[in-house]
């Protein structure tokens, strides 16, 4: 049974890395409630536990490419949750990650990331992705706060941030690619 579970997890992660929103939602659905209850047990505050749970999923999305599969996804996510809790408990919440750093190590050089280039790339995003990027990265709101401002579920915020980072990576890439051309031609607003 363990082998089958690991295979399912790897398949789900491949889909998420490929930009599959449904797969991202499945991951959140599979672990959100259990993480929230565990974090609530640790911090004994409902609002703080909800914030920590959201922050955990932000860290999961940002660390997804680095997950090697040495542990199960469940263990990996709980480890991230625990470290998120410890940082918050010590009062050293991680600083907001600059937008270009959040795009990952394959982002263009600093010279290519001028304000103009980023603004042009942001302008090409669908409106709903632009909203979450602006609130989260430019205004510094946490995922839960963005969800509250936009009156949407936090999972939707995470999904839009993930998809926006993929699009921005493509738009800011130095190398022309078919995906880049497709992103520009398919930049219609999400519904």
C-alpha positions as a Markdown table, in Angstrom:
| # | Residue | x | y | z |
|---|---|---|---|---|
| 1 | Unk | 0.0 | 0.0 | 0.0 |
| 2 | Unk | 2.9 | 2.4 | 0.8 |
| 3 | Unk | 4.3 | 2.0 | -2.7 |
| 4 | Unk | 0.9 | 2.8 | -4.3 |
| 5 | Unk | 0.5 | 5.9 | -2.0 |
| 6 | Unk | 4.0 | 7.2 | -3.0 |
| 7 | Unk | 3.3 | 6.7 | -6.7 |
| 8 | Unk | 0.0 | 8.7 | -6.3 |
| 9 | Unk | 1.9 | 11.4 | -4.5 |
| 10 | Unk | 4.6 | 11.7 | -7.1 |
| 11 | Unk | 2.0 | 11.8 | -9.9 |
| 12 | Unk | 0.0 | 14.5 | -8.1 |
| 13 | Unk | 3.2 | 16.6 | -7.6 |
| 14 | Unk | 4.1 | 16.2 | -11.2 |
| 15 | Unk | 0.7 | 17.5 | -12.2 |
| 16 | Unk | 1.0 | 20.4 | -9.8 |
| 17 | Unk | 4.5 | 21.3 | -11.1 |
| 18 | Unk | 2.9 | 21.3 | -14.6 |
| 19 | Unk | 0.4 | 23.9 | -13.5 |
| 20 | Unk | -2.6 | 21.7 | -12.9 |
| 21 | Unk | -5.0 | 23.7 | -10.7 |
| 22 | Unk | -7.2 | 20.7 | -9.9 |
| 23 | Unk | -4.2 | 18.8 | -8.6 |
| 24 | Unk | -3.1 | 21.8 | -6.5 |
| 25 | Unk | -6.7 | 21.9 | -5.0 |
| 26 | Unk | -6.5 | 18.2 | -4.3 |
| 27 | Unk | -3.3 | 18.6 | -2.4 |
| 28 | Unk | -4.8 | 21.4 | -0.3 |
| 29 | Unk | -8.0 | 19.4 | 0.2 |
| 30 | Unk | -6.1 | 16.4 | 1.3 |
| 31 | Unk | -4.0 | 18.1 | 4.0 |
| 32 | Unk | -5.6 | 21.4 | 5.0 |
| 33 | Unk | -8.0 | 20.2 | 7.7 |
| 34 | Unk | -5.4 | 18.0 | 9.4 |
| 35 | Unk | -2.7 | 20.6 | 9.3 |
| 36 | Unk | -5.1 | 23.2 | 10.7 |
| 37 | Unk | -6.2 | 21.0 | 13.6 |
| 38 | Unk | -2.6 | 20.1 | 14.4 |
| 39 | Unk | -1.4 | 23.8 | 14.3 |
| 40 | Unk | -4.5 | 24.7 | 16.4 |
| 41 | Unk | -3.3 | 22.2 | 19.0 |
| 42 | Unk | 0.2 | 23.8 | 18.9 |
| 43 | Unk | -0.8 | 27.4 | 19.1 |
| 44 | Unk | -4.2 | 27.3 | 20.7 |
| 45 | Unk | -5.6 | 30.2 | 18.7 |
| 46 | Unk | -8.0 | 29.6 | 15.7 |
| 47 | Unk | -7.0 | 32.7 | 13.7 |
| 48 | Unk | -3.3 | 32.1 | 14.2 |
| 49 | Unk | -3.7 | 28.4 | 13.3 |
| 50 | Unk | -5.5 | 29.4 | 10.1 |
| 51 | Unk | -2.7 | 31.9 | 9.2 |
| 52 | Unk | -0.1 | 29.3 | 9.9 |
| 53 | Unk | -1.9 | 26.8 | 7.7 |
| 54 | Unk | -2.0 | 29.2 | 4.9 |
| 55 | Unk | 1.6 | 30.1 | 5.4 |
| 56 | Unk | 2.5 | 26.4 | 5.3 |
| 57 | Unk | 0.9 | 26.0 | 1.9 |
| 58 | Unk | 2.7 | 29.1 | 0.6 |
| 59 | Unk | 6.0 | 27.4 | 1.8 |
| 60 | Unk | 4.9 | 24.1 | 0.1 |
| 61 | Unk | 4.3 | 25.9 | -3.2 |
| 62 | Unk | 7.6 | 27.7 | -3.0 |
| 63 | Unk | 9.5 | 24.5 | -2.0 |
| 64 | Unk | 7.7 | 22.2 | -4.4 |
| 65 | Unk | 10.6 | 22.0 | -6.9 |
| 66 | Unk | 13.0 | 21.0 | -4.2 |
| 67 | Unk | 11.0 | 18.1 | -2.8 |
| 68 | Unk | 13.0 | 15.0 | -3.5 |
| 69 | Unk | 10.6 | 12.4 | -2.2 |
| 70 | Unk | 12.8 | 11.2 | 0.7 |
| 71 | Unk | 9.7 | 11.4 | 2.9 |
| 72 | Unk | 6.0 | 11.1 | 2.2 |
| 73 | Unk | 4.2 | 14.3 | 1.1 |
| 74 | Unk | 2.3 | 14.2 | 4.3 |
| 75 | Unk | 5.5 | 14.1 | 6.4 |
| 76 | Unk | 7.1 | 16.8 | 4.3 |
| 77 | Unk | 4.1 | 19.1 | 4.6 |
| 78 | Unk | 3.8 | 18.6 | 8.3 |
| 79 | Unk | 7.6 | 19.4 | 8.7 |
| 80 | Unk | 7.0 | 22.6 | 6.8 |
| 81 | Unk | 4.1 | 23.4 | 9.0 |
| 82 | Unk | 6.1 | 22.7 | 12.2 |
| 83 | Unk | 8.9 | 25.0 | 11.1 |
| 84 | Unk | 6.4 | 27.7 | 10.1 |
| 85 | Unk | 5.0 | 27.4 | 13.6 |
| 86 | Unk | 8.4 | 27.6 | 15.2 |
| 87 | Unk | 9.4 | 30.7 | 13.2 |
| 88 | Unk | 6.1 | 32.4 | 14.1 |
| 89 | Unk | 6.4 | 31.4 | 17.7 |
| 90 | Unk | 9.9 | 33.0 | 17.9 |
| 91 | Unk | 8.5 | 36.1 | 16.3 |
| 92 | Unk | 10.6 | 35.8 | 13.3 |
| 93 | Unk | 8.1 | 35.2 | 10.6 |
| 94 | Unk | 9.9 | 34.9 | 7.2 |
| 95 | Unk | 10.3 | 38.2 | 5.4 |
| 96 | Unk | 8.3 | 38.6 | 2.2 |
| 97 | Unk | 10.1 | 37.0 | -0.6 |
| 98 | Unk | 10.8 | 39.5 | -3.4 |
| 99 | Unk | 8.8 | 38.7 | -6.5 |
| 100 | Unk | 11.8 | 37.8 | -8.6 |
| 101 | Unk | 13.0 | 35.4 | -6.0 |
| 102 | Unk | 9.6 | 33.7 | -5.8 |
| 103 | Unk | 9.8 | 33.0 | -9.5 |
| 104 | Unk | 12.6 | 30.5 | -8.7 |
| 105 | Unk | 16.3 | 30.2 | -9.5 |
| 106 | Unk | 15.7 | 30.1 | -13.2 |
| 107 | Unk | 14.6 | 33.7 | -13.3 |
| 108 | Unk | 16.4 | 36.2 | -15.5 |
| 109 | Unk | 19.4 | 38.2 | -14.3 |
| 110 | Unk | 18.8 | 41.1 | -12.0 |
| 111 | Unk | 19.5 | 43.5 | -14.9 |
| 112 | Unk | 16.5 | 42.1 | -16.8 |
| 113 | Unk | 14.3 | 42.5 | -13.7 |
| 114 | Unk | 13.9 | 46.3 | -14.0 |
| 115 | Unk | 10.7 | 47.8 | -12.8 |
| 116 | Unk | 9.6 | 48.3 | -16.3 |
| 117 | Unk | 10.1 | 44.6 | -17.3 |
| 118 | Unk | 8.2 | 43.4 | -14.2 |
| 119 | Unk | 5.4 | 45.9 | -14.8 |
| 120 | Unk | 5.1 | 44.8 | -18.4 |
| 121 | Unk | 5.0 | 41.2 | -17.4 |
| 122 | Unk | 2.4 | 41.9 | -14.7 |
| 123 | Unk | 0.3 | 43.8 | -17.2 |
| 124 | Unk | 0.1 | 40.6 | -19.3 |
| 125 | Unk | -1.3 | 38.5 | -16.5 |
| 126 | Unk | -5.0 | 37.8 | -16.3 |
| 127 | Unk | -6.7 | 40.3 | -14.0 |
| 128 | Unk | -7.4 | 37.8 | -11.2 |
| 129 | Unk | -3.8 | 36.7 | -11.1 |
| 130 | Unk | -2.6 | 40.3 | -11.2 |
| 131 | Unk | -4.8 | 41.1 | -8.1 |
| 132 | Unk | -3.3 | 38.3 | -6.0 |
| 133 | Unk | 0.3 | 39.1 | -7.1 |
| 134 | Unk | -0.2 | 42.8 | -6.3 |
| 135 | Unk | -1.8 | 42.1 | -2.9 |
| 136 | Unk | 0.7 | 39.4 | -1.8 |
| 137 | Unk | 4.0 | 40.5 | -3.3 |
| 138 | Unk | 3.6 | 44.2 | -3.7 |
| 139 | Unk | 1.4 | 45.1 | -0.7 |
| 140 | Unk | 2.9 | 42.3 | 1.5 |
| 141 | Unk | -0.4 | 40.8 | 2.5 |
| 142 | Unk | -0.5 | 37.1 | 3.7 |
| 143 | Unk | -2.5 | 34.6 | 1.7 |
| 144 | Unk | -5.3 | 34.7 | 4.3 |
| 145 | Unk | -5.5 | 38.4 | 4.1 |
| 146 | Unk | -5.5 | 38.4 | 0.3 |
| 147 | Unk | -8.4 | 35.8 | 0.5 |
| 148 | Unk | -10.3 | 38.1 | 2.9 |
| 149 | Unk | -9.7 | 41.2 | 0.7 |
| 150 | Unk | -10.9 | 39.4 | -2.5 |
| 151 | Unk | -13.5 | 37.3 | -0.7 |
| 152 | Unk | -12.2 | 34.1 | -2.2 |
| 153 | Unk | -11.0 | 30.9 | -0.6 |
| 154 | Unk | -7.3 | 30.8 | 0.4 |
| 155 | Unk | -6.8 | 27.8 | -1.8 |
| 156 | Unk | -7.9 | 29.9 | -4.8 |
| 157 | Unk | -5.3 | 32.6 | -3.8 |
| 158 | Unk | -2.6 | 29.9 | -3.6 |
| 159 | Unk | -3.6 | 28.5 | -7.0 |
| 160 | Unk | -3.6 | 31.9 | -8.6 |
| 161 | Unk | -0.2 | 32.8 | -7.1 |
| 162 | Unk | 1.2 | 29.5 | -8.4 |
| 163 | Unk | -0.1 | 30.1 | -11.9 |
| 164 | Unk | 1.0 | 33.7 | -11.9 |
| 165 | Unk | 4.5 | 32.7 | -11.0 |
| 166 | Unk | 4.6 | 30.2 | -13.9 |
| 167 | Unk | 3.3 | 32.9 | -16.3 |
| 168 | Unk | 5.7 | 35.5 | -15.0 |
| 169 | Unk | 8.6 | 33.1 | -15.3 |
| 170 | Unk | 7.7 | 32.6 | -18.9 |
| 171 | Unk | 7.2 | 36.2 | -19.6 |
| 172 | Unk | 10.5 | 37.3 | -18.0 |
| 173 | Unk | 12.5 | 34.5 | -19.5 |
| 174 | Unk | 15.4 | 35.5 | -21.7 |
| 175 | Unk | 14.8 | 32.6 | -24.0 |
| 176 | Unk | 11.8 | 32.7 | -26.4 |
| 177 | Unk | 9.7 | 29.6 | -26.2 |
| 178 | Unk | 6.4 | 28.4 | -27.6 |
| 179 | Unk | 5.0 | 28.5 | -24.1 |
| 180 | Unk | 5.9 | 32.2 | -23.9 |
| 181 | Unk | 4.1 | 32.9 | -27.1 |
| 182 | Unk | 1.1 | 30.9 | -26.0 |
| 183 | Unk | 1.0 | 32.8 | -22.6 |
| 184 | Unk | 0.9 | 36.1 | -24.4 |
| 185 | Unk | -1.8 | 35.1 | -26.8 |
| 186 | Unk | -3.9 | 33.4 | -24.1 |
| 187 | Unk | -3.7 | 36.2 | -21.6 |
| 188 | Unk | -7.5 | 36.5 | -21.4 |
| 189 | Unk | -8.9 | 37.1 | -17.9 |
| 190 | Unk | -9.7 | 34.1 | -15.8 |
| 191 | Unk | -13.3 | 33.4 | -15.0 |
